[in-house]
Every structure is written in C-alpha cells, then in structure tokens.
Amino acid sequence: MVLDVIKGRRSVRSFKPDPIPEEYLRLILEAGLWAPSGGNAQPWEFVLVRERSLIDKIKLFSPGLFGNPYALIVLCVNRNRIKRRDESGKQIALMDVAMAAQNIMLEAYYLGIGSCPIASFNKTAVKELLDIPDHVDPVLMVSLGYPEGWPEPPKRRPLEEVVHYEKY
C-alpha cells in the first residue's frame, strides 16, 4: 500500500558505503519526473552527484548535509520553464520541485535506500561547483545511501487535530 511507503520513509543521516546500483538511481530519478507540476511546466532539473570528491566539497558549505551519502541529487528550478514570471510562478515552481523531491524520497525508500531532504546549503557555491547555468537555480538536495539503520517514526499530530471538514 502506498500509505505504508509514505509512513515508512525517514530522513536518514547515517549511511553505509555500499554503492547504489545504476538502475536504482535511474528509477529514483524517474520517480521525480512523474511529480505533478503547475500547467505541466516540469520546471525541474536534477543534478546527480556520485563523485566522492564533489560530495565532500559540497559538504563544506552544506550544514544540513550529514553522514557520507553514496549520492546527492541537487534539485533545481529552471526559470525558463516557469510559465508565470511573477512571484506566484516562482512559488509554484518551488512547490513542483518539492513534489518531485517527495517522489524521489518515496521511491528510494521503496527500494531500501535512505534519503534526506537538505535545504540548508550555500546555493551559490553549489551552483558554481556543479557548473549549473545562470537560468537554473538549485533549491533543494536529497542525499541517498543505504542506511546504517532506520530512525524511529516521529510523532504526528492526530488527524482530528489537523483536518477541518467543510469549513475551518
């Protein structure tokens, strides 16, 4: 059941050194492609980083990046694909990329791979290090690797506290 995958996914920050098979990385990236996007703009670009020396450099300016993941996916917004050029269009593109990140993390978990979303990083430094073009902005990273262990599930607010029927 999909809900089991959603409930099982955790933010993993401690990884084994085991490599992730290429076919698994491809499936994980493909899951990101199938996220919904406003007006089907698909404003995302994904940079897959597996080279250890690059990951180590990224860690120097990424306080949110813990452990030694096998790979990183840098999720970016391609501004040329945003249909609305106002602030609303930028917000929609960010939501689109966030939905792609969720798909990526759910597919990773389904394949037995740990992941963690990372928003705390120097976007300018990552952009320069990875030769990301001017019209493309890194906005989120997802670390990937086989987990040393799965963290315990965090407490969630009860549904009755969060859901409001018909009106707030």
HELIX and SHEET records of a PDB file:
HELIX    1   1 VAL A    2  GLY A    8  1                                   7    
HELIX    2   2 GLU A   22  LEU A   33  1                                  12    
HELIX    3   3 GLY A   38  ASN A   40  5                                   3    
HELIX    4   4 ARG A   52  LEU A   60  1                                   9    
HELIX    5   5 ARG A   79  ARG A   81  5                                   3    
HELIX    6   6 GLU A   87  TYR A  110  1                                  24    
HELIX    7   7 LYS A  123  LEU A  129  1                                   7    
HELIX    8   8 LEU A  159  VAL A  162  1                                   4    
SHEET    1   A 4 TRP A  44  VAL A  49  0                                        
SHEET    2   A 4 ALA A  71  ASN A  78 -1                                        
SHEET    3   A 4 VAL A 136  GLY A 145 -1                                        
SHEET    4   A 4 GLY A 114  ILE A 118 -1                                        
END                                                                             
